[in-house]
Amino acid sequence: MGVDFKYPVRLYWTPTQADPYFNKVTFWVIDKYGIPGKEYITQVDPDFMDFIFKKEEDAVYFSLLWL
């Protein structure tokens, strides 16, 4: 995890929800913040995906929309 990225949000997924739900999430986050690396980074696991933000307010906003 990058030093500047301090605010993680973890989204868990199941095989039945993965495609349509995470397509919406990833399209939204790219539209809002751009590709990973500037305002946020991601980490992927078979059971979840982490979105790690530089700014706490971005992590809170993301959490309110997608958790």
N, C-alpha and C positions, 0 to 999 in steps of 0.2 A: 504494500500500500504506500502511495506517495506521501511524503511528509506534509504537504499542503492539504491533503484530503483526510479530514478528521471526522466526518459525520456520515456514518453508514446507515443505510436502510436496506433491510433484507426482505425480499419477497420470496415466499415459498411457492412451489408449484407442484401440480400433480400431472400425470400424463394426459388426462382429459382436458385440463385447462390450459396447458402450456401454449399451444399454437395461437388461438385467437386472443387470449388474454395478454400474453407477452408480446404479441405483435402490436397491440394497442399501446402497451406500456413503452416499448422501445421506440415506436414511431413518435409518441408524445415527447419522450425525454430528448430525442434527437432534434425534434422541431423546436423545443423550448430552450435547450442548452447546447445544441450542436453535438458533434461526435465526441466520444469519450477522450479525455486527456486535458481539457482546458478547465471546465467547471466541475467535472465529475469523472470518475473512473468506474469500471465494473469488474466484478469477479463472478465467475460462473461455476456452479456445482450441479451435479445431477438433481439435487433436491431444492436448490434455491439459486437466486441471483442477487448479488449485492450491488447496490448503487452507492458509491461513496462520494460525498460532495465536499467542496471546499467551504461552502457557507452553510451555517446551521439553518438559516431561514429557507434555503433551497431544499435541504433534507426534510424540514418540517412540512413545507408545501407539498413535496413529492409524497410524503407519508400520508398526509390528509387526503390526497387524491387516490392513492393506489393501495393503501393498507385496509 
